[in-house]
Amino acid sequence: MSTEYQKALGRKIAFNRKRRGLSQKEFAGLLGRSEAWVSQVERGVRRIDRMTVLEKVADVLEVPIAELAAEAPLVASVAEGEPPGASRLRLVLSAAHSLKAVLGRKDVSPDVPALRAEVDRAWSLTHEGNYADLAELLEGLVPRLEAATRSVSESERPELFRLLAVMYHTCSGALANMGEPEAAWIAVDRAVVAAERANDPLLMAAGEFRLSLVFLGARQFDQAAQVSGSAADALRPLAESGQVEAVALRGALTLQRAVAAARLNLADDAYGYLREARELGDQVGDGRNDYNTEFGPTNVALHEVAVAVDLGDAGVALRAAQTVDASGLSAERQTRFQIDLARAYAQRRQVADAVSALLAARGLSPELVRALPMVKQLIADLLTMSQPPSEELRALAGELGVHEVRTGT
């Protein structure tokens, strides 16, 4: 167990102890340990290296083990192979498409409407979580779009560079969902460069939004906060001028600030950003999908649930969820909402409700459910909580290749 992990675990234990309103002395009594032992664990100078001890801590704090030890291999999940399309998308990014385009023929006129239709389809596949078909589409689309940007006149290039940027956004979004942050970062970088060549600052900001998602998925919460915050601040003048697309992007970035703050256990900041996002959402209204962010009042409401779960406020999350109708959003957003519901139920140890929410998520987007590492960890937690696991939970765990692993005695 690394020193960094010990300190991270200690901070999580201290946070959840305070959330329950327990002093170190009271907490120690419930654990059957000394106050000095609790102090040392919370400061990261004493290890918890036995599963039985960690289970006791989680039980007293009324949280799943993964809420305390998400970084540690105490409860592991093992899936057969990698998500469909992951290796193919990595290979798409690895090929020298731009070099070939620069050195290739320049006398071929691209079919811009057809390229635009394929980019739109790429986003639809991404939102559906259909990564296998997305990879197949991008294998042909990436080289053709890269070539198209070099085969037209200077005046025609901005539109094609915009399409190129949006296409790389789809690739980044899929790779981030599949737990491939390094490859997703490469795709985002290419998207931002293309947006700059198109002289489109809003599209550049959309790239920063995608980058913040990559950092969140990689558990680089400080970096997620930095990129989303700096981009949101840069957009302030455009948003305050009333440009609705800028308002929507600023709102989407502000939601990422809220999530990053929640995962850093900065509750006041997280709820403050949610309030700010709610005001921006009211300006934008529902029914829009600027830069594929789906930002609006409903998406803000979904993030209120997600942030509350990240902060361990399961009751707040479940109450907020009762007012949400996510049916107008993409399958991806609806799936994430159901996963957040499952996380909230797991925090309350309502295993059956958590499993029902996960089954609903699987029905909406089976590939996304299979791809997200947090789902596998959540299922492993539910297996640990259940005595014994239900047939539905066993079947779901078997489908995703999840099993319990215990280390230590």
Long-range contacts (C-beta under 8 A, 24 or more apart in sequence): 1-47, 1-49, 1-72, 3-44, 5-71, 5-72, 6-44, 6-45, 6-46, 6-47, 7-43, 7-44, 8-44, 8-71, 9-41, 9-44, 9-48, 9-68, 9-69, 9-72, 10-41, 10-42, 10-43, 10-44, 11-42, 11-44, 11-265, 12-67, 12-68, 12-69, 12-265, 13-41, 13-42, 13-57, 13-61, 13-68, 14-42, 15-265, 15-312, 16-61, 16-63, 16-67, 16-68, 16-312, 17-42, 17-61, 19-61, 19-312, 20-61, 20-62, 27-60, 30-60, 31-56, 31-57, 31-60, 49-408, 50-408, 50-409, 51-406, 51-407, 51-408, 52-408, 52-409, 55-384, 62-347, 62-348, 62-349, 63-312, 63-347, 64-346, 64-347, 64-349, 64-378, 64-381, 64-382, 64-384, 64-385, 65-381, 65-384, 66-377, 66-378, 66-380, 66-381, 67-312, 67-347, 70-377, 71-219, 73-405, 73-407, 74-405, 74-406, 74-407, 75-377, 75-380, 75-381, 75-384, 75-404, 75-405, 75-406, 76-380, 76-403, 76-405, 77-373, 77-376, 77-377, 77-379, 77-380, 77-400, 77-401, 77-402, 77-403, 78-401, 78-402, 78-403, 79-370, 79-376, 79-400, 79-401, 79-402, 80-401, 82-178, 83-131, 83-178, 83-179, 83-367, 83-370, 83-371, 84-131, 84-132, 84-135, 84-367, 85-131, 85-132, 85-133, 85-134, 85-135, 85-136, 85-174, 85-178, 86-131, 86-175, 86-178, 86-180, 88-135, 88-136, 88-139, 89-131, 89-134, 89-135, 89-138, 89-171, 89-174, 89-175, 89-178, 89-180, 89-183, 90-175, 90-180, 90-183, 92-135, 92-138, 92-139, 92-142, 92-171, 93-171, 93-183, 93-186, 93-187, 93-190, 95-142, 95-143, 97-142, 97-143, 97-146, 97-147, 98-146, 100-143, 100-146, 100-147, 101-143, 101-146, 101-147, 101-149, 101-150, 101-151, 102-150, 104-147, 104-150, 105-151, 106-150, 106-151, 107-151, 108-147, 108-151, 109-151, 109-152, 110-144, 110-147, 110-148, 110-151, 110-152, 110-160, 112-148, 112-159, 112-160, 112-163, 115-141, 115-144, 115-145, 115-148, 115-160, 115-163, 116-163, 119-145, 119-163, 119-166, 119-167, 119-170, 122-167, 122-170, 122-171, 123-166, 123-169, 123-170, 123-292, 125-170, 126-170, 126-173, 126-174, 126-332, 127-292, 127-330, 127-331, 127-332, 127-333, 128-330, 128-331, 128-332, 128-365, 128-367, 129-177, 129-331, 129-332, 129-335, 129-365, 129-366, 129-367, 129-368, 129-369, 129-371, 130-367, 131-174, 131-177, 131-178, 131-367, 131-371, 132-367, 134-170, 134-171, 134-174, 135-174, 138-167, 138-170, 138-171, 141-167, 142-167, 142-171, 149-194, 149-197, 157-197, 157-198, 158-197, 158-198, 158-199, 158-200, 159-198, 161-194, 161-195, 161-197, 161-198, 161-200, 162-194, 162-195, 162-198, 162-200, 162-203, 164-190, 164-191, 164-194, 165-191, 165-192, 165-194, 165-195, 165-198, 165-200, 165-203, 165-206, 165-207, 166-191, 166-203, 166-292, 167-191, 168-194, 169-206, 169-207, 169-210, 169-292, 172-210, 172-213, 172-214, 173-210, 173-213, 176-210, 176-213, 176-214, 176-217, 177-217, 177-332, 177-368, 177-371, 177-372, 178-371, 179-217, 179-371, 179-372, 179-373, 181-214, 181-215, 181-217, 181-218, 184-210, 184-214, 184-217, 185-211, 185-214, 188-214, 201-238, 202-235, 202-238, 202-245, 202-246, 202-249, 202-291, 203-291, 205-231, 205-234, 205-235, 205-246, 205-249, 205-253, 205-291, 206-249, 206-291, 206-292, 206-293, 208-253, 209-249, 209-252, 209-253, 209-256, 209-291, 209-293, 212-253, 212-256, 212-260, 213-256, 215-260, 216-256, 216-259, 216-260, 216-263, 219-263, 221-260, 221-263, 221-264, 222-260, 222-264, 224-256, 224-259, 224-260, 225-257, 225-260, 225-261, 225-264, 228-253, 228-254, 228-256, 228-257, 228-260, 229-253, 229-257, 232-257, 239-280, 244-283, 244-284, 244-288, 244-290, 245-290, 245-291, 247-280, 247-283, 247-284, 248-280, 248-284, 248-288, 248-290, 248-291, 248-293, 248-295, 248-296, 249-290, 249-291, 249-293, 249-295, 250-280, 251-277, 251-280, 251-281, 251-284, 251-293, 251-295, 251-300, 252-291, 252-293, 252-295, 252-299, 254-280, 255-295, 255-299, 255-300, 255-303, 258-303, 258-307, 259-303, 259-306, 259-307, 259-310, 262-306, 262-307, 262-310, 262-311, 263-310, 265-311, 267-311, 270-307, 270-310, 270-311, 271-307, 274-300, 274-303, 274-304, 274-307, 277-303, 286-328, 287-328, 294-329, 294-330, 294-333, 298-324, 298-325, 298-326, 298-328, 298-329, 299-329, 299-333, 302-326, 302-329, 302-333, 302-336, 302-337, 302-340, 305-337, 305-340, 305-341, 305-344, 306-336, 306-340, 308-344, 309-340, 309-343, 309-344, 309-347, 312-347, 314-344, 314-345, 314-347, 314-348, 315-348, 317-341, 317-343, 317-344, 318-344, 318-345, 318-348, 331-364, 331-365, 331-368, 332-365, 332-368, 334-364, 334-365, 335-361, 335-364, 335-365, 335-368, 335-369, 336-361, 336-368, 338-364, 339-369, 339-372, 339-374, 339-375, 339-378, 342-378, 343-374, 343-378, 346-378, 346-381, 346-382, 346-385, 349-385, 351-382, 351-385, 351-386, 351-390, 351-393, 352-390, 354-378, 354-382, 355-382, 355-390, 355-392, 355-393, 355-396, 358-396, 359-392, 359-396, 362-396, 369-400, 370-400, 375-400, 376-400, 376-401, 376-402, 380-404
